[in-house]
Amino acid sequence: MVIVADDDPERVQRTADGIRADLLAAGAGHVVHEEAGKVLRLRPNGPAREHFGFADGVSEPHFLAKDVEKAKKEEGHSVWHPGGPLSLVLAKDPGGDAETGYGSYVVYRKLEQDVPHFDAQRLKLARALAEADGRAEPHEGDKELAGAYMVGRFRNGMPVNLPATASLDGSIPNDFDFSGDQDGLKCPYQAHTRKTNPRGDTVWRFGGTLEEERTRRIARRGISYESDGTVGLLFLCAQADIAEQFEFMQDRWCNNVDFVAGGADGKPSTGQDPVVGVGSAQTPTYWPKKHGVAGEKVTVSLAESVTLRGAEYFFVPSRSFLRDARG
C-alpha cells in the first residue's frame, strides 16, 4: 500500500503516476486499485469534516512536544492531557536497526457512508425527543441535539456534554472528561466519541486506571472520498498493537451494547456505537429526554449507516529497514 498526500492535487497525481511507472518498469508488480480522497472542511482553513457533516479528527493524541504544547495553550489541559507516548504507535521492527528500528501497524478501512439513511436515523431520534416534549414535529434544535447525541459532538465540534452556554470562539474544546456526566444525561454512553474515547469512564465504572484506558488510543486519520455515486471515509489508524488497540476498541467498546454502563445490576443495555458499531442495531437504546436533566429517557433503536467496503492490516517498516533493503 502506497499513500500519497499533499495540499496540491496535481502534485499528488504526478507523484502517484511516477510511482506507478517506476513499479511497472522495475517489474515489481501491478497496481490492483487506486482510491482518491480529499479533505473536506467545515469552513475555509477550518477543521476537517466527514460526509455526515461533523467535525472530524478533533481529539487525536499529539506525540511531538511542540504539538502537545500548542494544544495545551489553545485547548487547556486541566482535565485531559492532549499528548500520548510514542509507544502508542511504534512497534519494534525485527528487520531494522537494533536500537532505532521501529515501525507501526496500520489499519485501513473503506467506510461507505449512507448520508440519507443517517439523516433519517437522526430525524427518527429528533421526532422521539419532540414527542417526549409534547410536540408533534421536531424543530431544528431537536435535529441538532439528536445528531450530537449520536456523535458526541455537535457538527461544529462542540462536545455535547459541555454546558449549553459554552461558546466556540476559538479552537474546538478538547480539555474535558465524562466524570461530571456519569449518568449519561448530557453525552449518552453510546455516543460515538464516548464509545471510542471514554475519557475515564472505565475508571469509575470498572475500577480501572486512566493510564490503562489511554493505552487503547489510536492515531487516526480519515480522508473523505466520492466514487461511483457513493461517498465515505478512507480510514487509517496507526498503533503498536492492532489487537489491543483498534480491535479492542471496535469489539469491546463500539460493538458492545453494554459498554459503558449497561447490563449490570438490572441496568438496561447501553447500545452500540450509532456511527461505526455493527452487530446489534436493534438493541433498545436509551437517550436523554432532556439534555442534562435527570429523569425519564426515550427509547430509540438506530440502524447502521456505515458499510465496510474493504479493509486490510499493514506493517509500516522502519526507515533503517527500507534503507538496507534499498542498498
Phi, psi and chi 1 to 4 in degrees:
 res  aa     phi    psi   chi1   chi2   chi3   chi4
   1 MET       -  128.4 -177.0 -176.8 -167.7      -
   2 VAL  -120.1  126.4  178.7      -      -      -
   3 ILE  -110.4  125.8  -58.5  171.6      -      -
   4 VAL  -118.1  125.4 -177.1      -      -      -
   5 ALA  -140.6  142.4      -      -      -      -
   6 ASP  -167.9  161.7 -166.9   89.8      -      -
   7 ASP   -73.3  -17.6  -70.1  -23.8      -      -
   8 ASP  -103.3  108.2 -176.1  -13.6      -      -
   9 PRO   -58.3  -36.5  -22.5   33.6      -      -
  10 GLU   -66.1  -38.8  -66.8 -175.9   -1.3      -
  11 ARG   -65.4  -38.4 -175.2 -179.3  -59.9  160.0
  12 VAL   -59.1  -48.2  167.4      -      -      -
  13 GLN   -65.0  -41.4 -166.2   59.5   57.5      -
  14 ARG   -61.6  -43.5  -73.1 -162.9  -54.7  -89.7
  15 THR   -65.4  -44.6  -56.2      -      -      -
  16 ALA   -61.8  -41.7      -      -      -      -
  17 ASP   -63.3  -38.8  -68.9  -17.7      -      -
  18 GLY   -65.7  -42.3      -      -      -      -
  19 ILE   -63.1  -42.9  -67.3  172.5      -      -
  20 ARG   -61.2  -45.0 -177.2 -170.1  -59.0  103.7
  21 ALA   -62.7  -41.1      -      -      -      -
  22 ASP   -63.9  -41.7  -70.1  -16.0      -      -
  23 LEU   -63.1  -45.8  -72.3  172.7      -      -
  24 LEU   -65.9  -41.0  -64.1  176.4      -      -
  25 ALA   -64.8  -32.9      -      -      -      -
  26 ALA   -84.1   -4.1      -      -      -      -
  27 GLY    66.1   28.9      -      -      -      -
  28 ALA   -87.1    2.0      -      -      -      -
  29 GLY   135.4 -159.3      -      -      -      -
  30 HIS  -141.9  161.0   64.4  -79.7      -      -
  31 VAL   -80.7  119.6  177.0      -      -      -
  32 VAL   -78.9  -42.0  175.9      -      -      -
  33 HIS  -159.7  148.9 -176.8   66.8      -      -
  34 GLU  -129.6  133.4 -178.5  176.6  -25.0      -
  35 GLU  -125.8  130.0 -164.3   77.2   59.7      -
  36 ALA  -107.6  133.9      -      -      -      -
  37 GLY  -129.4  164.1      -      -      -      -
  38 LYS  -148.8  133.3 -178.8  179.5 -179.6 -179.4
  39 VAL   -71.8  126.5  174.3      -      -      -
  40 LEU   -93.8  151.8  -53.9  176.5      -      -
  41 ARG  -123.0  143.8  -60.6  -71.7 -179.4 -172.5
  42 LEU   -68.4  -33.8  -75.3  173.2      -      -
  43 ARG  -156.4  163.0   57.0 -176.9 -178.7  -85.4
  44 PRO   -52.9  128.4  -27.4   36.0      -      -
  45 ASN    61.8   13.4  -59.8  -41.6      -      -
  46 GLY   -92.4 -170.3      -      -      -      -
  47 PRO   -66.0  153.8   24.9  -34.6      -      -
  48 ALA   -68.4  154.8      -      -      -      -
  49 ARG  -133.2  159.0   70.4  168.8  175.4   85.8
  50 GLU  -106.8  178.4   42.3   72.3   54.2      -
  51 HIS   -68.0  -20.1  -74.6  -71.6      -      -
  52 PHE   -73.4  -11.8  -67.8  149.0      -      -
  53 GLY   101.3    8.7      -      -      -      -
  54 PHE  -103.8  149.6  -68.9   79.4      -      -
  55 ALA   -57.1  139.0      -      -      -      -
  56 ASP  -126.0  148.1 -167.4   32.0      -      -
  57 GLY    68.3   34.3      -      -      -      -
  58 VAL   -76.5  -41.8  173.6      -      -      -
  59 SER  -114.6   39.3   58.3      -      -      -
  60 GLU   -71.1  144.0  -58.3  -56.5  -45.2      -
  61 PRO   -67.7  143.1   23.7  -32.9      -      -
  62 HIS   -99.4  143.2  -62.1  -73.2      -      -
  63 PHE  -116.0  -24.2  -60.1  100.6      -      -
  64 LEU   -91.7  141.0  -57.8 -178.5      -      -
  65 ALA   -55.8  -41.3      -      -      -      -
  66 LYS   -65.3  -35.3   63.6 -179.3 -177.7   65.7
  67 ASP   -72.3  -38.5  -65.5  -30.0      -      -
  68 VAL   -63.0  -45.7  172.6      -      -      -
  69 GLU   -64.9  -37.7  -68.7  -52.7  -49.4      -
  70 LYS   -64.1  -43.8 -179.8 -179.2  177.9 -177.9
  71 ALA   -64.3  -40.6      -      -      -      -
  72 LYS   -60.3  -41.9  -74.3 -178.6  177.0  179.7
  73 LYS   -68.9  -41.4 -177.5  178.0  179.4 -179.8
  74 GLU   -82.3  -34.0  -66.6  179.1   -7.1      -
  75 GLU  -111.5  -19.7  -56.6  166.4   -0.1      -
  76 GLY    87.5  167.6      -      -      -      -
  77 HIS  -154.0   31.2   59.4  100.0      -      -
  78 SER   -73.9  -25.3   60.8      -      -      -
  79 VAL  -116.0  -44.1  176.6      -      -      -
  80 TRP  -126.5  120.2 -175.9 -103.6      -      -
  81 HIS   -79.8  127.0 -165.8  -72.8      -      -
  82 PRO   -79.3   -8.5   31.0  -36.5      -      -
  83 GLY   -91.7  171.4      -      -      -      -
  84 GLY  -152.0  149.6      -      -      -      -
  85 PRO   -73.2  152.1   30.1  -36.2      -      -
  86 LEU   -61.2  -20.1  -72.9  172.7      -      -
  87 SER   -65.1  -14.6   57.5      -      -      -
  88 LEU   -66.3  -31.4  -83.8  179.9      -      -
  89 VAL  -120.0  -17.5  -67.0      -      -      -
  90 LEU   -99.3  135.8  -65.2 -175.2      -      -
  91 ALA  -129.0  144.8      -      -      -      -
  92 LYS   -62.6  131.4 -162.8   71.8 -179.1   72.7
  93 ASP   -97.4  111.3 -179.2   -1.9      -      -
  94 PRO   -63.8  -17.5   22.0  -32.9      -      -
  95 GLY   -95.2    2.4      -      -      -      -
  96 GLY  -103.0 -175.2      -      -      -      -
  97 ASP   -60.0  147.4  -69.9  -14.8      -      -
  98 ALA   -60.3  -36.6      -      -      -      -
  99 GLU   -95.5  -36.1  -66.0 -176.4   -0.1      -
 100 THR  -116.4    4.5   62.8      -      -      -
 101 GLY   -83.1   90.5      -      -      -      -
 102 TYR  -125.8  140.4  -73.0   86.4      -      -
 103 GLY  -125.3 -158.9      -      -      -      -
 104 SER  -153.7  146.8 -172.6      -      -      -
 105 TYR   -89.4  132.9  -70.7   96.9      -      -
 106 VAL  -121.8  134.0  170.1      -      -      -
 107 VAL  -104.0  130.2  174.4      -      -      -
 108 TYR  -116.7  133.4  164.8   75.6      -      -
 109 ARG  -141.3  134.0  -53.8 -179.3   94.4 -159.0
 110 LYS   -98.8  111.9 -178.3  177.9  179.8  179.2
 111 LEU  -110.5  109.0  -56.6  172.9      -      -
 112 GLU   -80.1  130.3 -178.7 -179.5  -37.8      -
 113 GLN  -107.1  122.9  -64.6  175.1  -93.4      -
 114 ASP   -92.0   90.3 -171.4  -22.6      -      -
 115 VAL   -63.8  -46.7  176.9      -      -      -
 116 PRO   -58.8  -37.8  -25.7   35.8      -      -
 117 HIS   -67.9  -41.4 -172.3  -94.3      -      -
 118 PHE   -61.1  -43.6  177.4   85.8      -      -
 119 ASP   -62.7  -36.1  -71.3  -18.6      -      -
 120 ALA   -67.9  -38.4      -      -      -      -
 121 GLN   -68.1  -38.5  -63.3  -58.1  -67.2      -
 122 ARG   -64.6  -40.4 -175.1  177.1   64.6  155.7
 123 LEU   -66.7  -36.7 -178.9   58.0      -      -
 124 LYS   -58.7  -45.5  178.5 -178.5  178.5 -178.5
 125 LEU   -68.6  -40.0  177.6   54.6      -      -
 126 ALA   -61.3  -40.0      -      -      -      -
 127 ARG   -64.7  -39.5  -78.4  176.0  171.6  155.5
 128 ALA   -64.1  -38.8      -      -      -      -
 129 LEU   -65.7  -40.1  -64.9  175.0      -      -
 130 ALA   -66.0  -45.0      -      -      -      -
 131 GLU   -61.5  -39.4  -69.2  174.1    2.9      -
 132 ALA   -65.3  -22.7      -      -      -      -
 133 ASP   -96.8    7.1 -163.4   37.3      -      -
 134 GLY    81.0   21.2      -      -      -      -
 135 ARG  -113.2  143.9  -70.3  176.6  -76.8  112.7
 136 ALA   -73.2  -36.8      -      -      -      -
 137 GLU  -129.2  145.6  -69.4  -65.8  -30.4      -
 138 PRO   -75.1  148.1   28.7  -35.4      -      -
 139 HIS   -99.1  179.3   51.4   54.6      -      -
 140 GLU   -61.6  -33.7 -162.1   58.4   34.6      -
 141 GLY   -63.0  -37.6      -      -      -      -
 142 ASP   -61.7  -42.2  -63.8  -40.1      -      -
 143 LYS   -66.1  -42.8  -61.9  174.6 -174.1  176.6
 144 GLU   -65.0  -41.9  -69.1  -62.1  -41.1      -
 145 LEU   -67.5  -39.1 -178.1   58.0      -      -
 146 ALA   -60.3  -45.0      -      -      -      -
 147 GLY   -63.2  -39.7      -      -      -      -
 148 ALA   -67.1  -37.3      -      -      -      -
 149 TYR   -59.3  -43.1  -83.8  168.9      -      -
 150 MET   -69.4  -43.0  -65.4  166.7   67.8      -
 151 VAL   -90.4  -33.1  174.9      -      -      -
 152 GLY   100.9  -10.4      -      -      -      -
 153 ARG  -140.3  152.6  -68.2  178.5 -177.6  -97.5
 154 PHE   -71.5  170.0  -70.6   92.6      -      -
 155 ARG   -59.9  -30.0  -73.4 -170.7  -69.5 -179.5
 156 ASN   -82.4    0.1   64.7    0.3      -      -
 157 GLY   102.3  -10.2      -      -      -      -
 158 MET   -63.2  123.9  176.9   63.2   72.5      -
 159 PRO   -61.2  137.0  -22.8   34.5      -      -
 160 VAL   -72.3  -17.0   71.1      -      -      -
 161 ASN   -87.8   -7.2   64.5  -63.2      -      -
 162 LEU   -81.4  160.7  -67.7 -173.5      -      -
 163 PRO   -55.5  143.8  -24.7   34.3      -      -
 164 ALA   -62.4  -19.8      -      -      -      -
 165 THR   -84.4   -6.9   55.0      -      -      -
 166 ALA   -62.6  140.7      -      -      -      -
 167 SER  -107.0  163.0   62.6      -      -      -
 168 LEU  -122.3   65.2 -168.8   54.9      -      -
 169 ASP   -81.7  -33.6  -62.7  -32.2      -      -
 170 GLY  -118.4 -126.7      -      -      -      -
 171 SER   -72.2  159.8   60.2      -      -      -
 172 ILE   -70.8  129.0  -64.0  174.0      -      -
 173 PRO   -59.5  137.0  -22.8   34.2      -      -
 174 ASN  -138.6   -4.4 -166.3   46.5      -      -
 175 ASP   -90.3   75.9 -175.8   26.8      -      -
 176 PHE  -156.7  162.0   68.0   91.8      -      -
 177 ASP  -137.1 -171.8   59.6   21.0      -      -
 178 PHE  -107.7   18.1  -61.7  113.8      -      -
 179 SER   -63.1  -28.4   59.5      -      -      -
 180 GLY   -90.8    8.6      -      -      -      -
 181 ASP  -139.1   46.8 -171.3   28.6      -      -
 182 GLN   -68.3  -16.1  -66.7 -174.6    8.5      -
 183 ASP   -92.9    0.4  -67.7  -36.1      -      -
 184 GLY    64.1   36.4      -      -      -      -
 185 LEU   -87.3  -17.5  -61.4  175.7      -      -
 186 LYS  -109.4  -55.8  -63.5  177.7 -179.3  177.5
 187 CYS  -109.5  110.5 -177.8      -      -      -
 188 PRO   -56.8  147.6  -24.1   34.4      -      -
 189 TYR   -55.6  -33.8  -59.1  126.2      -      -
 190 GLN   -86.2   -2.7   63.9  -88.4   21.2      -
 191 ALA   -56.0  142.7      -      -      -      -
 192 HIS   -53.4  -48.3  172.2   61.3      -      -
 193 THR   -69.7  -26.5   59.1      -      -      -
 194 ARG   -80.4  -32.8 -168.3  163.1 -172.2  171.8
 195 LYS   -67.7  -42.4  -78.2  -81.9 -164.9  178.9
 196 THR   -86.3  -18.4   55.2      -      -      -
 197 ASN  -147.2   79.7 -171.7    6.9      -      -
 198 PRO   -68.0   -8.1   19.8  -30.0      -      -
 199 ARG    48.0   51.0  -65.8  178.1 -177.4 -107.2
 200 GLY    98.6   -4.1      -      -      -      -
 201 ASP   -60.4  -35.2  -83.4  -13.8      -      -
 202 THR   -70.3  -17.7   63.0      -      -      -
 203 VAL   -73.5  -56.6  178.7      -      -      -
 204 TRP   -73.7  -26.7   64.5  -97.4      -      -
 205 ARG   -84.7  -41.7  178.8   68.3  179.1   86.3
 206 PHE  -118.8    1.2  -55.6  111.9      -      -
 207 GLY    74.4   20.1      -      -      -      -
 208 GLY   -82.0 -166.9      -      -      -      -
 209 THR  -118.0  151.6   65.6      -      -      -
 210 LEU   -64.8  -34.4 -176.2   60.1      -      -
 211 GLU   -61.2  -42.6  -70.8   73.0   18.9      -
 212 GLU   -68.7  -41.1 -164.3  -81.5  -25.7      -
 213 GLU   -60.7  -40.2  179.6 -172.1  -71.2      -
 214 ARG   -70.6  -16.1  -74.4  168.6   64.6   94.3
 215 THR   -71.8  -12.2   64.3      -      -      -
 216 ARG   -83.1   -9.0  -52.2  -64.8 -179.1 -176.4
 217 ARG   -65.8  158.2  -70.2  177.2  -60.1  162.8
 218 ILE  -128.3  160.6   54.5  177.1      -      -
 219 ALA   -98.8  108.3      -      -      -      -
 220 ARG  -113.5  143.7  172.0 -163.7  172.3  -80.5
 221 ARG  -136.9  140.7  -65.4  -66.3 -177.4  -87.9
 222 GLY  -129.8  126.3      -      -      -      -
 223 ILE  -116.1  125.9  -56.2  -64.7      -      -
 224 SER   -73.6  148.5  -64.3      -      -      -
 225 TYR  -136.0  158.9   75.0   85.4      -      -
 226 GLU  -133.8  124.5  -62.6 -177.5   22.8      -
 227 SER  -152.8  125.0  176.4      -      -      -
 228 ASP    51.0   43.2  -60.6  -35.2      -      -
 229 GLY    80.4    3.6      -      -      -      -
 230 THR  -115.5  158.9   65.1      -      -      -
 231 VAL  -131.2  160.3  -60.0      -      -      -
 232 GLY   177.6 -159.0      -      -      -      -
 233 LEU  -130.1  131.5 -154.4   65.5      -      -
 234 LEU   -90.7  102.6  -56.2  175.2      -      -
 235 PHE   -92.6  130.9  169.8   94.7      -      -
 236 LEU  -132.4  135.8  -68.2  164.5      -      -
 237 CYS  -142.2  143.6   72.2      -      -      -
 238 ALA  -111.8  144.1      -      -      -      -
 239 GLN  -161.6  166.4   57.1  -96.3  -71.4      -
 240 ALA   -83.8  -23.3      -      -      -      -
 241 ASP  -148.8  108.2 -171.1  -39.3      -      -
 242 ILE   -62.8  -42.3  -68.9  176.1      -      -
 243 ALA   -64.7  -39.8      -      -      -      -
 244 GLU   -89.0   -8.7  -66.9  -59.4  -40.2      -
 245 GLN  -118.9  -80.7  -69.8  172.0  -98.8      -
 246 PHE   -59.9  -50.8  169.5   75.9      -      -
 247 GLU   -67.0  -38.0  -71.4 -172.9  -18.5      -
 248 PHE   -61.2  -47.7 -176.1   98.8      -      -
 249 MET   -60.4  -44.5 -179.5 -175.9  -63.3      -
 250 GLN   -69.0  -45.3 -172.8   69.2   40.4      -
 251 ASP   -82.5  -47.4 -178.9   58.0      -      -
 252 ARG   -85.2  -21.5  -58.7  -72.9  -66.5  -82.9
 253 TRP  -112.4  -62.4  -69.9   -6.9      -      -
 254 CYS   -64.7  -45.4  -64.4      -      -      -
 255 ASN   -88.2  -11.3  -63.3  -15.4      -      -
 256 ASN   -82.1  109.4 -176.7   -1.6      -      -
 257 VAL   -69.5  -10.2  -62.0      -      -      -
 258 ASP  -104.3    0.0  -72.2  -34.2      -      -
 259 PHE   -90.8  123.9 -177.4   79.7      -      -
 260 VAL  -111.3  -21.4   59.4      -      -      -
 261 ALA  -127.3   23.3      -      -      -      -
 262 GLY  -108.0  167.9      -      -      -      -
 263 GLY    83.7  -10.7      -      -      -      -
 264 ALA  -114.4  146.2      -      -      -      -
 265 ASP    55.8   35.3  -57.8  -35.7      -      -
 266 GLY    76.7    6.3      -      -      -      -
 267 LYS   -73.6  142.4  -66.8 -178.2  178.8  179.1
 268 PRO   -67.5  158.4   26.4  -35.4      -      -
 269 SER   -61.6  149.2  -65.4      -      -      -
 270 THR   -74.6  -39.4  -62.0      -      -      -
 271 GLY   101.6  159.4      -      -      -      -
 272 GLN   -82.9  165.5   70.7  179.7   35.8      -
 273 ASP   -58.3  120.0 -178.0  -30.3      -      -
 274 PRO   -74.4   -5.0   27.2  -33.9      -      -
 275 VAL  -102.4  -53.5  178.2      -      -      -
 276 VAL  -119.3    1.3  -60.8      -      -      -
 277 GLY   -70.2  148.4      -      -      -      -
 278 VAL  -137.0  147.1  -65.9      -      -      -
 279 GLY   113.1  -30.5      -      -      -      -
 280 SER  -142.0   48.8  -56.0      -      -      -
 281 ALA   -65.3  -23.2      -      -      -      -
 282 GLN   -92.0    6.0  -62.8  -51.3  -49.1      -
 283 THR   -62.9  129.1  -61.3      -      -      -
 284 PRO   -54.3  126.1  -25.6   35.7      -      -
 285 THR  -121.5  136.1  -54.2      -      -      -
 286 TYR  -109.1  134.6  -59.0   86.7      -      -
 287 TRP  -125.9  145.6  -51.0   83.7      -      -
 288 PRO   -58.6  126.8  -23.1   34.2      -      -
 289 LYS   -66.3  -43.0  178.6  178.6  176.8 -179.8
 290 LYS  -125.0  128.7  -70.7  -79.9 -169.2 -179.9
 291 HIS   -59.1  117.4 -178.2 -110.1      -      -
 292 GLY    79.2    5.5      -      -      -      -
 293 VAL  -110.9  126.4  178.3      -      -      -
 294 ALA   -68.4  150.0      -      -      -      -
 295 GLY   138.2 -156.2      -      -      -      -
 296 GLU   -62.6  146.2 -176.7 -179.1   -9.2      -
 297 LYS  -115.1  160.0  -65.3 -172.2  176.4 -175.9
 298 VAL   -96.3  147.2  -62.5      -      -      -
 299 THR  -107.5  117.5  -55.0      -      -      -
 300 VAL  -144.0  123.7 -179.9      -      -      -
 301 SER   -96.5  129.6  -62.5      -      -      -
 302 LEU  -113.1  134.8  -58.0 -179.8      -      -
 303 ALA   -85.6  161.4      -      -      -      -
 304 GLU   -69.3  145.3  -59.3  153.8   10.4      -
 305 SER  -121.4    4.5  -60.1      -      -      -
 306 VAL  -122.8  132.4  174.7      -      -      -
 307 THR  -120.8  129.8  -57.1      -      -      -
 308 LEU   -75.4  121.1  179.9   64.6      -      -
 309 ARG  -108.9   -2.3  -66.1  -57.0 -173.9 -168.5
 310 GLY   169.2  147.7      -      -      -      -
 311 ALA  -160.5  155.8      -      -      -      -
 312 GLU  -162.6  155.2 -170.7   55.8  -89.2      -
 313 TYR  -105.6  141.8  -68.0  162.2      -      -
 314 PHE  -135.1  159.4  -64.2   93.2      -      -
 315 PHE  -118.9  124.3 -179.5   71.2      -      -
 316 VAL   -88.6  112.9  179.6      -      -      -
 317 PRO   -72.3  165.0   26.2  -33.2      -      -
 318 SER   -72.6  160.5   61.7      -      -      -
 319 ARG   -62.5  -36.3  -64.4  179.1   66.0  179.9
 320 SER   -66.1  -36.6   56.9      -      -      -
 321 PHE   -64.6  -45.5  171.2   84.4      -      -
 322 LEU   -63.8  -39.5  -66.0  174.3      -      -
 323 ARG   -63.6  -45.5 -178.8 -169.2   62.7 -127.4
 324 ASP   -69.2  -36.3  -65.2  -17.1      -      -
 325 ALA   -67.1  -34.1      -      -      -      -
 326 ARG   -71.3  -35.8 -142.0  175.7   32.5 -117.5
 327 GLY   -75.0      -      -      -      -      -
